[in-house]
Amino acid sequence: MLHYAVVFFVIALIAALFGFGGIAAGAASIAKILFFVFVIMAVATFVMSLLRK
């Protein structure tokens, strides 16, 4: 999931470089959502592994 967030971030940077503001904003928002989902899942997995021990 982190990989897809980075991919959308790179797409946003390239789109912004070429002047496609709408596409860049959309890709950046998707990257942000995917990053936060990754962080939530990583924290949940860490907490679950602590509770199992």
Secondary structure as a PSIPRED ss2 file (coil, helix, strand):
# PSIPRED VFORMAT (PSIPRED V4.0)

   1 M C   1.000  0.000  0.000
   2 L H   0.000  1.000  0.000
   3 H H   0.000  1.000  0.000
   4 Y H   0.000  1.000  0.000
   5 A H   0.000  1.000  0.000
   6 V H   0.000  1.000  0.000
   7 V H   0.000  1.000  0.000
   8 F H   0.000  1.000  0.000
   9 F H   0.000  1.000  0.000
  10 V H   0.000  1.000  0.000
  11 I H   0.000  1.000  0.000
  12 A H   0.000  1.000  0.000
  13 L H   0.000  1.000  0.000
  14 I H   0.000  1.000  0.000
  15 A H   0.000  1.000  0.000
  16 A H   0.000  1.000  0.000
  17 L H   0.000  1.000  0.000
  18 F C   1.000  0.000  0.000
  19 G C   1.000  0.000  0.000
  20 F C   1.000  0.000  0.000
  21 G H   0.000  1.000  0.000
  22 G H   0.000  1.000  0.000
  23 I H   0.000  1.000  0.000
  24 A H   0.000  1.000  0.000
  25 A H   0.000  1.000  0.000
  26 G H   0.000  1.000  0.000
  27 A H   0.000  1.000  0.000
  28 A H   0.000  1.000  0.000
  29 S H   0.000  1.000  0.000
  30 I H   0.000  1.000  0.000
  31 A H   0.000  1.000  0.000
  32 K H   0.000  1.000  0.000
  33 I H   0.000  1.000  0.000
  34 L H   0.000  1.000  0.000
  35 F H   0.000  1.000  0.000
  36 F H   0.000  1.000  0.000
  37 V H   0.000  1.000  0.000
  38 F H   0.000  1.000  0.000
  39 V H   0.000  1.000  0.000
  40 I H   0.000  1.000  0.000
  41 M H   0.000  1.000  0.000
  42 A H   0.000  1.000  0.000
  43 V H   0.000  1.000  0.000
  44 A H   0.000  1.000  0.000
  45 T H   0.000  1.000  0.000
  46 F H   0.000  1.000  0.000
  47 V H   0.000  1.000  0.000
  48 M H   0.000  1.000  0.000
  49 S H   0.000  1.000  0.000
  50 L H   0.000  1.000  0.000
  51 L H   0.000  1.000  0.000
  52 R H   0.000  1.000  0.000
  53 K C   1.000  0.000  0.000
